[in-house]
Amino acid sequence: MTTEKKEDPTIIVQETPDQEKYELLKEKLWYKQALRENSKTIDHKQVRLNIQADALPSKTFFIMNALAAIIAGYGLLADSAAVVIGAMLVAMMLGPISGIALAFIDNRWILFRTAFTTLVLGVAMIYSIGFMLGLININLPITQEILSRTQPTIMDLMIALAGGAAGAFAAVSPRLSVAVVGVAVATALVPPLVASGILLAHMEWKNAGNAFILALTNIVAIQVSSSLVLWLTGFRRGSDIEVKSTVVEFIKRNFISLLFLLSLTVYLSFNFTHMLNKQLYENKVNADIFEFFNKNNNIIDTIQFDKRQDFTLIRVVIRGDTPPQASDVEKLNELLKADLKKELSIVQVRFIPVEIIEARNSPNLNIKQTEAAKLVKNKN
């Protein structure tokens, strides 16, 4: 007996003009819902409560920032940018700065004292951890990650202003996470503080001071930009009610911060100009030295600049076959441009002879000038 297999039923749906209209209507409704979600008004009361809560000197604040300082410290000592950035995932330094910004805008001095105390305690704790890590690891060298935070310029100020504005905008926006922006802001605060502490432990006074100036610059810039964003988004309380606050009122309430910001802007602009001129000077001198000595199978190994009281000493290490003469160095000294203080640039050459050892049956493999130049280019 044979049984025939029944075929599965097939449902054929034919699209109609009414169905297309229905799909289009659903898309319009979803679009309007998205617009309503994106245009939610700012809940000023809730934002104020959130900022005030984050500005309190809580146990969580100190624990998380201490852990961030330890991770950042070892990232700096290990010369690992990835570890330094990863440390910021647990940092919480934006809260008290936002509290100070809101206190200035709302004219709330009790909130200012609370937020300022939290900020000072947090900075002191992070700095102390950096100092202790520097003492514990005193034999480790100062890495490039640490030194990169000892030359604050106007660009660091611009970054801090943008970071503070982003943090404040995230705080008042219903759809943005403050934690994500707080990571970026903390990146500008914790590493320079820890770096300054490590440098202080190594008795690098000038570099430690520059790193601390970078952290101070970031704190002031973040506070000012946060105050501006809060003021623009309607946080203008005079006493217990919202009042109309003019630009003059904003400047009056943030006068000290703006004065600090102006002073730091002048100082950092000077630093940036000095660093740029120094880089241009060293690049020009390097090019002249390479052109002058890179011949006769000689290869320039290193060039170092040592600023003295009345001149700049340029130490040049050359490896090769033919040592330069004293007359060559004198001629080069006449060609080099003056340093940033319009003083002499004086070259001192250390020549290291190169001995080529070959097998007796090897062909003649003397290095040519073009090959020497190629070696120099690959080295640099």
Secondary structure, 3 states (H helix, E strand, C coil): CCCCCCCCCCCCCCCCHHHHHHHHHHHHHHHHHHHHHHCCCCCHHHHHHHHHHHCCCCHHHHHHHHHHHHHHHHHHHCCCHHHHHHHHHHCCCHHHHHHHHHHHHHCCHHHHHHHHHHHHHHHHHHHHHHHHHHHHCCCCCCCHHHHCCCCCCHHHHHHHHHHHHHHHHHHHCCCCCHHHHHHHHHHCCHHHHHHHHHHHHCCCHHHHHHHHHHHHHHHHHHHHHHHHHHHHCCCCECCCCECCCCHHHHHHHCHHHHHHHHHHHHHHHHHHHHHHHHHHHHHHHHHHHHHHHCCCCCEEEEEEEEECCCEEEEEEEEEECCCCCHHHHHHHHHHCCCCCCCCEEEEEEEEEECCCCCCCCCCCCCCCHHHHHHHHHHHC
